[in-house]
Amino acid sequence: MSGDPGAVASPLAGRRLLVCEDEFYVAVRLERALLDAGASVTLFASLAPALAHAAGEAMPDAALLDINLRGELSFPLADALLARGVPVVFLSGYDTATIPPTYRDVARLQKPVTLAQLTQRLGELLRD
């Protein structure tokens, strides 16, 4: 807790986030911003290890998924996480028309995304 009585805690403080992003600089930027906001981050650049992680017992509080991971679509990962009740946010340059209808109701942020947009959207999804 901050010594500043006017300080507001980040909605991401103490949250466990899974990030799946294949562009190195985007991944590093996301990871740094989320860590700075107080979250713990598990970062993957490809689908197979992220799917293996999602099948494990330690579930994240939310996930940020790039839709296209080196030519593989992250929809199977989204399915696995959503089935376990994990909120998902797609981070993508794709427009809504290119996303299959099944996923059109999943939260999405258009790249490039700002930390404020990301924090706001995740905060909305993580409210109790």
The 8 nearest C-alpha neighbors of each residue, nearest first, counted from 0:
[[1, 2, 8, 3, 6, 4, 7, 12],
 [0, 2, 3, 6, 4, 8, 7, 5],
 [1, 3, 4, 0, 6, 5, 7, 8],
 [2, 4, 1, 6, 5, 0, 7, 8],
 [5, 3, 6, 2, 1, 7, 0, 8],
 [6, 4, 3, 7, 2, 1, 8, 0],
 [7, 5, 3, 4, 8, 1, 2, 0],
 [6, 8, 9, 5, 4, 1, 3, 10],
 [9, 7, 10, 6, 12, 0, 11, 1],
 [8, 10, 11, 12, 36, 7, 37, 118],
 [9, 11, 122, 12, 8, 118, 121, 125],
 [10, 12, 9, 14, 38, 37, 36, 13],
 [13, 11, 37, 38, 9, 14, 10, 36],
 [12, 14, 38, 37, 11, 15, 39, 10],
 [15, 13, 38, 11, 12, 60, 39, 16],
 [16, 14, 59, 39, 60, 38, 40, 13],
 [17, 15, 40, 61, 59, 62, 60, 39],
 [16, 18, 62, 41, 40, 59, 42, 63],
 [19, 17, 63, 42, 62, 64, 41, 43],
 [18, 20, 43, 64, 44, 42, 65, 63],
 [21, 19, 44, 65, 26, 22, 18, 43],
 [20, 22, 44, 68, 23, 45, 69, 19],
 [23, 21, 25, 24, 20, 26, 44, 68],
 [22, 24, 26, 25, 21, 27, 20, 44],
 [25, 23, 27, 26, 22, 28, 29, 21],
 [24, 26, 28, 22, 23, 27, 29, 20],
 [27, 25, 23, 29, 24, 28, 20, 30],
 [28, 26, 30, 24, 29, 25, 31, 23],
 [27, 29, 25, 31, 26, 30, 24, 32],
 [30, 28, 26, 32, 27, 31, 25, 33],
 [29, 31, 27, 33, 28, 32, 26, 34],
 [32, 30, 34, 28, 29, 33, 35, 27],
 [33, 31, 35, 29, 34, 30, 28, 36],
 [32, 34, 36, 30, 35, 31, 38, 29],
 [35, 33, 38, 37, 31, 36, 32, 39],
 [34, 36, 32, 33, 37, 31, 38, 30],
 [37, 35, 33, 34, 38, 11, 9, 12],
 [38, 36, 12, 34, 35, 13, 11, 33],
 [39, 37, 14, 34, 12, 13, 11, 33],
 [38, 40, 15, 34, 16, 14, 37, 13],
 [41, 39, 16, 17, 15, 42, 38, 30],
 [40, 42, 17, 18, 16, 43, 39, 15],
 [41, 43, 18, 19, 17, 40, 44, 30],
 [44, 42, 19, 45, 49, 18, 20, 41],
 [43, 45, 21, 20, 19, 42, 68, 46],
 [46, 44, 43, 68, 47, 21, 48, 49],
 [45, 47, 49, 48, 50, 73, 68, 44],
 [48, 46, 50, 49, 45, 51, 52, 76],
 [49, 47, 51, 50, 46, 52, 45, 43],
 [48, 50, 52, 46, 51, 47, 43, 53],
 [51, 49, 53, 47, 52, 48, 76, 46],
 [52, 50, 48, 54, 49, 53, 47, 55],
 [51, 53, 49, 55, 54, 50, 48, 57],
 [54, 52, 50, 55, 51, 49, 80, 58],
 [53, 55, 51, 52, 50, 56, 79, 58],
 [56, 54, 52, 53, 57, 51, 58, 50],
 [55, 57, 58, 54, 53, 52, 59, 83],
 [58, 56, 55, 59, 53, 52, 54, 15],
 [57, 59, 56, 60, 53, 55, 85, 15],
 [58, 60, 15, 16, 61, 17, 57, 62],
 [59, 61, 15, 16, 14, 85, 58, 62],
 [62, 60, 86, 16, 59, 85, 87, 17],
 [63, 61, 17, 87, 16, 18, 88, 64],
 [64, 62, 18, 88, 89, 87, 17, 19],
 [65, 63, 89, 19, 90, 18, 66, 88],
 [64, 66, 90, 20, 91, 67, 89, 19],
 [65, 67, 73, 72, 91, 64, 89, 68],
 [68, 66, 72, 71, 65, 70, 69, 73],
 [69, 67, 71, 70, 21, 45, 72, 66],
 [68, 70, 71, 67, 21, 45, 72, 44],
 [69, 71, 68, 67, 72, 66, 73, 45],
 [72, 70, 68, 67, 69, 73, 46, 66],
 [71, 73, 67, 66, 74, 68, 70, 75],
 [72, 74, 66, 76, 75, 67, 77, 71],
 [73, 75, 77, 76, 72, 78, 66, 102],
 [76, 74, 78, 77, 73, 79, 72, 50],
 [77, 75, 79, 73, 74, 78, 50, 80],
 [76, 78, 74, 80, 75, 79, 81, 73],
 [79, 77, 75, 81, 76, 80, 82, 74],
 [80, 78, 76, 82, 77, 81, 75, 83],
 [79, 81, 85, 77, 83, 82, 78, 76],
 [80, 82, 84, 85, 78, 83, 79, 77],
 [83, 81, 79, 80, 84, 78, 85, 77],
 [84, 82, 80, 81, 85, 79, 58, 78],
 [83, 85, 81, 82, 86, 80, 79, 60],
 [84, 86, 81, 80, 61, 83, 60, 87],
 [87, 85, 61, 81, 62, 84, 124, 88],
 [88, 86, 62, 61, 63, 85, 89, 106],
 [87, 89, 106, 63, 107, 62, 64, 90],
 [88, 90, 107, 64, 65, 63, 91, 108],
 [91, 89, 65, 108, 64, 107, 109, 110],
 [92, 90, 93, 109, 110, 65, 66, 89],
 [91, 93, 110, 109, 94, 90, 111, 108],
 [94, 92, 91, 97, 95, 98, 109, 66],
 [93, 95, 96, 97, 92, 98, 109, 91],
 [94, 96, 98, 97, 93, 103, 99, 107],
 [95, 97, 94, 98, 99, 93, 100, 103],
 [98, 96, 95, 94, 93, 99, 100, 103],
 [97, 99, 95, 96, 100, 103, 102, 94],
 [98, 100, 101, 102, 97, 103, 96, 95],
 [99, 101, 103, 102, 98, 104, 96, 97],
 [102, 100, 99, 103, 104, 98, 105, 74],
 [103, 101, 105, 100, 104, 99, 98, 74],
 [102, 104, 100, 105, 101, 98, 99, 95],
 [105, 103, 102, 106, 101, 100, 107, 95],
 [106, 104, 102, 103, 107, 88, 87, 89],
 [107, 105, 88, 89, 104, 87, 108, 103],
 [108, 106, 89, 88, 90, 105, 109, 91],
 [107, 109, 90, 89, 110, 91, 112, 106],
 [108, 110, 91, 92, 90, 111, 112, 107],
 [111, 109, 112, 92, 91, 90, 108, 93],
 [110, 112, 109, 113, 92, 91, 108, 90],
 [111, 113, 110, 109, 116, 108, 114, 117],
 [114, 112, 116, 115, 117, 111, 118, 110],
 [113, 115, 117, 116, 118, 32, 112, 33],
 [114, 116, 118, 113, 117, 119, 112, 120],
 [117, 115, 119, 113, 114, 118, 120, 112],
 [116, 118, 114, 120, 115, 119, 121, 113],
 [119, 117, 115, 121, 116, 120, 122, 114],
 [118, 120, 122, 116, 117, 121, 115, 123],
 [121, 119, 123, 117, 122, 118, 116, 124],
 [122, 120, 124, 118, 123, 119, 125, 117],
 [121, 123, 119, 125, 10, 120, 124, 118],
 [124, 122, 120, 121, 125, 126, 119, 118],
 [125, 123, 121, 122, 126, 120, 86, 61],
 [124, 126, 122, 123, 121, 127, 60, 61],
 [127, 125, 123, 124, 122, 10, 121, 11],
 [126, 125, 124, 123, 122, 10, 60, 121]]
